[in-house]
Amino acid sequence: MADPAAPLQSQTHADADARRVVEAMEAWRRRSRVVRFFRKALPIAIAVVTLSLFGWVALKSLLATGIDLVSRGATVRMTNPHFYGQDGHGRSFVLQAREATHTGGASTGSVTLDGPLMRLTTGPDRRMEISAAKGLYDQRTRVARLTGGVNLSDTGQGYRLQTGDARIDTRTGLVTGKSGVKGSGPLGEISASSYAIESQGQRATFSGGVRTRFVRSRR
């Protein structure tokens, strides 16, 4: 006698087999999508890593070359450079220019300046400004030499000088020149063959054919 439950069991087994087939197909599709993704992503990742590696090697080579060039005295050009420092009394100064050319060692070479401007602190809310057409700054001696249309002004003393050259010792703040100098200030006008400005701009000495014209104060 046939079992009446046999067809139902067969149908159940068939349904289970169908579900397993569907699940297996879905799992296969997911694995296929993952495999396709990695087939595309891995070459890209390898290329990115390779390019990054070559870029890093090239960057290290450029940095090493730049450091080696400076240490061996190669010429380095700079646009709108600013050099900051202090003299022996802690007074700050800033030396800037339109363009600078550095030659020699990193800390012992010289800097050729185009359109230099130096600002020296001479006291609270006071400073001396010196501008020129050309200049040279020696990093070893910390002396700046400015030439060509040199203009000096002091915000504290109120004087202005025009001369052909200026030698600025940034360690002491001493400013000297041996070219003809003309100037004006609260006391009048002066001209001479050479000059020296010291003591934080408090004292100025003129020599050689000195000519003065004093202006009487209204007070």
Secondary structure, 3 states (H helix, E strand, C coil): CCCCCHHHHHHHHHHHHHHHHHHHHHHHHHHHHHHHHHHHHHHHHHHHHHHHHHHHHHHHHHHHHHHHHHHCCCCEEEECCEEEEECCCCCEEEEECCEEEEECCCCCCEEEEECCEEEEEEECCEEEEEECCEEEEECCCCEEEEEEEEEEEECCCCCEEEEEEEEEECCCCEEEECCCEEEEECCEEEEECEEEEECCCCEEEEECCCEEEECCCCC
